[in-house]
């Protein structure tokens, strides 16, 4: 990575925003603005009920997971080790985390906006042909999915966004390096170059705390996590499908 460290910026809201309807409206307005402009929004010290209200405004809930250490699990999510930049399932538009508890050391959140990952024309044309494997979660899952899905045409961009919470973009991403479906040597080379470009991108960084609500666009950001060192970290993760 190169360049100056960049930080995730939380929304500034008046106290009691999560229990007062008028103040909650300010949070909803901030969610529209930040998600459209930045692809993420971070609310500090909110209630679980406020998080669920925000989730209902985002779209349809698909799946809920409680993310915490489990030494008996084989899932990467249940380990303390760092997680490399990736997206979650391709059907998920937005991810909402409610922080029930967090570690004092480590566990920093990193967000890699896909618009910041600089791909030269040749690599971008290769990337559009790449696919990643996918764990079967839903009945109609195909097993593989394009890394970059559907680059919008000029006419589609002119028509504007399909949801309040997603601005103009150059394609929706689905990516996990460890799930790369490298069918040929050319694909293998393209995945390696793509991963190098991602690692060269300076992420947005932030350390979440108990009671925080963090929402981001799963298809316009890769997310990662640094290693953490105690067992109290507990995130409630909601996968959300946009209502178009």
C-alpha positions, -999 to +999 in steps of 0.1 A: +000+000+000+011+035-007+000+070+002-014+087+034-036+067+057-073+073+051-099+070+078-135+060+079-156+090+090-186+085+114-218+106+111-222+134+136-257+132+151-274+148+182-276+127+213-307+105+215-309+102+177-317+065+181-348+070+203-364+102+190-383+100+157-374+134+145-337+129+152-339+094+136-350+111+104-316+129+104-299+095+106-320+082+076-311+113+056-274+108+065-277+072+054-290+082+020-264+108+015-234+088+027-243+056+010-249+073-023-217+094-021-193+072-002-207+037-003-208+034+035-222+051+067-210+048+103-232+056+132-216+057+166-234+046+198-268+035+185-293+011+198-301-023+183-336-012+176-323+018+156-301-005+136-331-027+127-351+003+116-322+014+093-320-021+080-357-021+071-352+012+052-323-004+032-342-033+018-351-069+023-332-089+049-317-121+034-295-136+062-283-129+097-250-141+112-235-135+147-198-130+140-177-140+170-148-163+178-156-200+177-126-222+181-146-253+169-157-236+136-138-239+103-152-206+091-127-178+086-152-154+102-149-173+135-111-169+137-091-141+152-068-140+122-069-112+097-092-114+068-080-103+033-101-078+011-132-095-002-169-091-008-197-113+007-222-132-014-231-117-048-268-115-040-261-091-011-263-054-019-257-040+015-242-052+047-252-039+082-231-046+112-244-040+147-216-041+173-227-059+204-191-058+217-156-053+203-120-060+212-097-034+227-068-044+205-068-052+168-099-060+147-096-028+127-121-025+098-107-018+063-128-008+034-116-007-002-139+013-025-138-004-059-136+030-076-102+035-059-087+003-073-070+015-104-072-010-133-055-002-166-077-009-197-061-043-204-064-056-169-100-043-166-109-062-198-094-093-183-111-088-149-145-086-166-140-122-178-130-135-144-152-155-121-150-165-084-164-196-068-191-192-043-204-211-013-239-223-018-261-203+006-294-199-013-312-225-034-306-208-067-269-201-062-250-209-095-217-218-078-196-192-096-201-154-103-184-127-123-158-106-105-172-075-122-208-078-131-224-056-158-205-024-166-233+002-170-236+018-204-237+056-209-275+054-214-280+034-181-259+059-162-279+088-176-311+072-163-298+075-127-295+050-098-318+021-092-318+026-054-315+057-031-284+041-015-261+035-045-245+062-067-230+060-101-206+031-105-185+012-131-197-023-123-207-044-093-180-065-078-179-100-063-144-110-052-124-132-028-089-142-039-091-175-021-122-184-042-106-174-076-119-197-104-086-196-125-095-218-154-065-209-175-030-196-171-043-162-184-070-162-157-044-171-131-022-142-142-051-118-142-062-128-107-026-123-095-024-088-111-058-079-097-048-089-062-017-068-065-037-038-075-060-043-045-031-046-021-016-014-035-049+005-028-049+024+005-080+014+024-103+034+046-097+024+082-117+025+114-120+008+147-156+001+156-168+002+192-197-013+212-230+001+201-218+012+166-238+006+134-217+002+103-234-001+069-217-005+035-223-014-001-211-050-006-209-047-044-189-014-044-165-021-016-141-049-006-138-052+032-111-067+054-102-070+090-069-070+110-061-097+135-076-093+170-065-105+203-094-112+227-126-131+225-153-105+233-157-092+197-193-098+186-209-084+154-244-090+143-242-091+105-272-086+083-272-092+045-297-069+028-311-070-008-319-035-022-356-028-029-355-013-064 
